Amino acid sequence: MQPKRFLILLAVTLAVSMAALAAHLAEQRNDTLILSGEPMLPELQGKVEAVAVIEVVTGAGSYTLERRDGAWGSRDDDGYPVRQRRVNRLLVGLTSLERLEAKTARPELHPRIHVEDPDGAGAASRLVRLKDREGTLITELVVGKQRHARTGQADHGTYVRRPDSAQAWLAAGFVDLWDETYEWLDSMVVDIEPGEIERIEILPAFGPRLLAVRPERGAEAMGVAGVPQGGRLDREAVRDLGALLSGVRFDAVRPVENIDFSAPLSQARIVTFDGETFEVETARHEGASWLRLTAAPRHEGWAYRVQDYIARRLSRSLNDLLAEEGS
């Protein structure tokens, strides 16, 4: 290569490299904006304890959380308790937001950072309203896209907008919001390891009673009573029997008086090696499987809609554990 052409190529390469470096430095500067120390929601400062109602509006609908007797619950689920820690994280996040940089004030550009009006079809934004016990509005904010990069002294940034203003802002901090109330609920009804169950008794609506006992904690197999003469147990079915209360989650929850348990599919009594007793009833209601149980105080007064396979395994009879002839 001729020296002149080499020098030209070298100069071009250096120019490109310097431009890339300049862009990188500019990006770094953008990611280390200086915090102003000005709260995004000054009216919320010192008033978190006064918040008693949280309303959330999204493009998919709306829901309300409310505090009663010091505990948070879902108004849309008849007051069923929600995850207190998650509510606290939301309130702390809103209180901690600090205004950083003014962004677009043009409504047509709001969807790009998810701060458009949330009541429009397909909107990706979320409007959160905080009210006191009398229903008086404390504050409200449209919460948009998260910026997952170091922003000032915070690890996260959030695009936000006041509902009564077209001006969008980048704020330092993170707001933990969800599109539906189910995400706030602790959907785990009960979760008992198979080896922890000592005794199972099921009275199904159809078929003979099932009684099984585990000889010792952690034993893989359970002894089954009442096997007819000449009958043979299906080992896999017996092994699976212990998973009756493993990972039982609900899809919906209602006050127990709203669900018809007058003709239950089964009644079960399950005892653990720690002495815990679970009494469970299953039923079909409006085409879905529901259960109620007596165990911990948090279960009292509630019925849980569950997947059909959970109701089926709680409704097994002795016949379901018998191996088919010739198998």
C-alpha positions in Angstrom: 0.0 0.0 0.0 1.3 3.4 -0.9 2.3 5.6 2.1 -0.1 8.4 1.1 -3.1 6.0 0.9 -2.0 4.4 4.2 -2.0 7.8 5.9 -5.4 8.7 4.5 -6.8 5.3 5.8 -5.2 5.9 9.1 -6.7 9.3 9.4 -10.2 8.0 8.6 -9.9 5.2 11.1 -8.9 7.6 13.8 -11.7 9.9 13.0 -14.3 7.1 13.2 -12.8 5.9 16.5 -12.9 9.4 18.0 -16.5 9.8 16.9 -17.4 6.5 18.6 -15.6 7.6 21.7 -17.4 10.9 21.8 -20.7 9.1 21.4 -19.9 6.7 24.2 -18.9 9.6 26.5 -22.0 11.5 25.7 -24.1 8.4 26.5 -22.2 8.0 29.8 -23.0 11.6 30.6 -26.6 11.0 29.9 -26.6 8.0 32.2 -25.1 10.0 35.0 -27.5 13.0 35.2 -27.2 15.0 38.3 -30.0 14.6 40.8 -31.8 17.8 41.5 -33.0 16.5 44.9 -36.5 17.7 44.0 -39.2 15.1 44.7 -41.4 14.3 41.8 -44.4 14.1 44.2 -43.7 16.7 47.0 -47.3 16.5 48.1 -46.7 12.8 49.1 -43.8 13.6 51.5 -44.8 12.9 55.0 -48.2 11.6 54.0 -47.5 7.9 53.2 -49.2 6.8 56.4 -52.4 8.7 55.3 -52.7 6.6 52.1 -55.6 4.2 52.5 -56.7 3.7 48.8 -54.5 2.9 45.8 -56.3 3.0 42.4 -54.6 1.8 39.3 -55.9 2.4 35.8 -54.3 0.6 32.8 -55.2 0.0 29.1 -56.6 -3.4 30.2 -58.8 -2.1 33.0 -58.5 -0.9 36.6 -58.3 -2.2 40.2 -58.3 -0.8 43.7 -56.3 -1.8 46.8 -57.4 -0.5 50.2 -56.2 -0.5 53.7 -58.6 -1.8 56.4 -57.6 -2.2 60.1 -53.9 -1.7 59.1 -53.8 -4.4 56.5 -54.0 -4.0 52.7 -56.5 -6.0 50.6 -58.0 -6.1 47.1 -61.4 -4.3 46.8 -62.0 -6.3 43.6 -61.5 -9.6 45.4 -63.8 -8.8 48.4 -60.9 -7.5 50.5 -58.7 -10.6 50.2 -55.2 -9.8 51.6 -52.5 -8.6 49.2 -48.7 -8.8 49.6 -48.0 -6.1 52.2 -44.3 -5.9 51.2 -45.2 -5.2 47.6 -47.6 -2.4 48.6 -44.9 -0.9 50.8 -42.4 -1.1 47.9 -44.8 0.8 45.7 -45.4 3.6 48.2 -41.7 4.0 48.9 -40.9 4.0 45.2 -43.4 6.8 44.5 -42.2 8.8 47.5 -38.5 8.4 46.5 -38.9 9.6 42.8 -36.7 12.6 42.1 -37.2 14.8 39.1 -34.3 14.7 36.7 -35.0 15.9 33.2 -37.9 17.3 31.2 -38.8 15.2 28.3 -41.5 15.6 25.6 -44.6 17.7 26.0 -46.1 16.6 22.8 -49.0 14.1 23.3 -48.4 12.3 20.0 -44.9 11.3 21.4 -46.2 10.1 24.8 -46.7 6.5 23.6 -43.0 6.2 22.9 -42.2 6.4 26.6 -45.6 4.9 27.8 -47.0 8.1 29.4 -50.1 8.4 27.2 -53.5 8.6 28.7 -54.0 5.1 30.3 -57.7 4.8 29.6 -57.2 4.4 25.9 -57.4 1.0 24.2 -54.0 -0.7 24.2 -52.3 2.0 26.3 -49.1 0.8 27.9 -49.1 3.5 30.6 -50.4 3.1 34.1 -52.2 5.8 36.2 -51.8 5.4 40.0 -54.0 7.5 42.3 -53.4 7.6 46.1 -56.3 8.7 48.4 -56.9 9.0 52.1 -59.5 7.2 54.2 -62.1 9.9 53.3 -61.5 9.4 49.6 -59.6 12.7 49.2 -57.0 12.6 46.5 -53.5 12.9 47.8 -51.6 12.6 44.5 -51.7 10.9 41.1 -49.2 10.1 38.5 -49.0 8.5 35.0 -46.1 5.9 35.2 -44.4 5.0 32.0 -41.4 3.1 30.7 -38.6 2.1 33.0 -35.1 3.1 32.1 -32.8 0.2 33.2 -29.6 2.2 33.5 -27.8 4.1 36.2 -29.6 7.5 36.4 -27.9 9.9 38.6 -27.4 8.1 41.9 -30.2 5.7 41.3 -30.0 2.3 39.5 -33.3 2.9 37.7 -35.2 5.7 36.0 -38.9 6.0 35.2 -40.7 8.2 32.7 -43.6 9.9 34.3 -46.2 12.6 33.7 -48.8 14.4 35.8 -52.3 13.6 34.4 -53.1 17.3 34.2 -50.0 18.2 32.3 -48.6 17.3 28.8 -45.0 17.6 30.1 -43.3 14.2 30.6 -40.3 13.8 32.9 -37.5 11.3 33.5 -37.4 10.6 37.2 -34.8 8.7 39.2 -36.2 5.7 40.9 -38.4 2.6 40.3 -42.2 2.3 40.6 -43.4 -1.3 41.1 -46.8 -1.5 39.4 -48.8 -4.4 37.9 -51.5 -4.5 35.3 -54.0 -6.6 37.3 -54.9 -7.2 40.9 -54.0 -10.9 40.7 -50.3 -10.0 40.7 -50.7 -8.4 44.2 -52.3 -11.5 45.7 -50.4 -14.3 47.4 -51.9 -17.0 45.2 -50.3 -20.0 47.1 -53.1 -21.6 49.1 -51.0 -24.3 50.6 -47.7 -26.1 49.8 -46.8 -29.2 51.8 -44.0 -31.6 50.7 -45.3 -35.2 50.1 -43.0 -36.7 52.7 -44.4 -34.5 55.4 -48.0 -35.9 55.1 -48.7 -38.7 57.6 -52.3 -39.5 56.9 -54.8 -38.9 54.2 -58.5 -39.7 54.3 -60.8 -38.8 51.4 -64.6 -39.3 51.2 -65.4 -38.8 47.5 -68.9 -38.3 46.1 -68.3 -41.3 43.9 -66.4 -44.5 44.9 -65.2 -45.9 48.2 -63.4 -44.1 51.0 -59.6 -43.7 50.6 -57.4 -44.1 53.7 -53.6 -43.9 53.4 -50.9 -43.7 56.1 -47.2 -43.0 55.7 -45.2 -45.2 58.1 -42.5 -42.5 58.8 -41.6 -39.0 57.8 -40.0 -38.9 54.3 -41.0 -42.5 53.4 -41.7 -42.7 49.7 -44.7 -45.0 49.8 -47.9 -44.9 51.9 -49.9 -47.8 53.2 -53.4 -48.0 51.8 -56.3 -49.6 53.8 -59.1 -51.6 52.4 -57.5 -53.0 49.3 -60.0 -55.8 48.1 -58.8 -59.4 48.1 -57.0 -60.1 44.9 -56.6 -56.4 44.2 -53.3 -54.7 43.5 -52.2 -51.1 44.0 -50.9 -49.0 41.2 -47.5 -48.0 42.7 -47.2 -44.7 40.8 -50.7 -43.6 41.8 -49.9 -44.4 45.5 -46.6 -42.5 45.2 -48.4 -39.5 43.7 -51.0 -39.5 46.5 -48.7 -37.6 48.8 -48.7 -34.5 46.5 -52.3 -33.6 47.4 -51.3 -30.4 49.0 -48.1 -29.6 47.0 -48.1 -26.2 45.2 -51.9 -25.6 45.4 -52.4 -22.1 43.9 -55.7 -20.3 43.2 -56.9 -18.6 40.0 -59.5 -16.6 41.8 -60.8 -16.1 45.4 -64.3 -15.4 46.8 -66.0 -15.3 50.2 -67.0 -18.9 50.9 -70.7 -18.0 51.2 -70.7 -17.0 47.5 -69.8 -20.6 46.4 -72.2 -23.6 46.6 -70.6 -26.4 48.6 -73.9 -28.1 49.4 -73.0 -31.1 47.2 -69.2 -31.4 47.5 -67.2 -33.6 45.2 -65.1 -34.7 48.1 -64.3 -34.2 51.7 -60.7 -34.8 52.7 -58.8 -34.8 56.0 -55.0 -34.5 55.7 -52.6 -34.7 58.7 -48.9 -33.9 58.7 -46.1 -35.2 60.9 -46.0 -31.8 62.6 -49.6 -32.3 63.7 -51.2 -29.8 61.2 -54.7 -30.9 60.1 -56.2 -29.7 56.8 -59.9 -30.3 56.2 -60.6 -29.7 52.5 -63.8 -29.7 50.5 -64.1 -29.5 46.7 -67.1 -28.6 44.6 -68.1 -27.5 41.0 -69.5 -24.1 40.8 -70.5 -22.4 37.6 -68.3 -24.7 35.6 -65.2 -24.3 37.6 -63.4 -26.2 40.4 -63.4 -24.6 43.9 -62.1 -25.7 47.2 -62.3 -24.5 50.8 -60.1 -25.6 53.6 -59.7 -25.2 57.4 -56.1 -24.9 58.4 -54.6 -21.4 59.0 -56.6 -18.4 60.0 -55.9 -16.8 56.6 -58.0 -19.5 55.0 -61.1 -18.9 57.1 -64.1 -17.5 55.2 -62.6 -18.0 51.7 -63.1 -20.3 48.7 -60.5 -20.7 46.1 -61.0 -21.4 42.4 -58.3 -23.9 41.3 -57.3 -25.9 38.3 -59.4 -29.0 37.6 -56.5 -31.3 38.1 -56.1 -30.1 41.7 -59.8 -30.9 42.5 -59.5 -34.3 40.8 -56.5 -35.4 42.9 -58.4 -34.3 46.1 -61.4 -36.3 45.0 -59.7 -39.7 44.4 -61.3 -42.8 45.8 -59.7 -46.2 46.6 -60.6 -47.4 43.1 -58.3 -44.8 41.6 -55.3 -46.4 43.3 -56.0 -49.9 42.1 -54.0 -51.2 39.1 -56.0 -52.4 36.1 -56.2 -56.1 35.5 -53.4 -57.4 33.3 -51.3 -54.2 33.8 
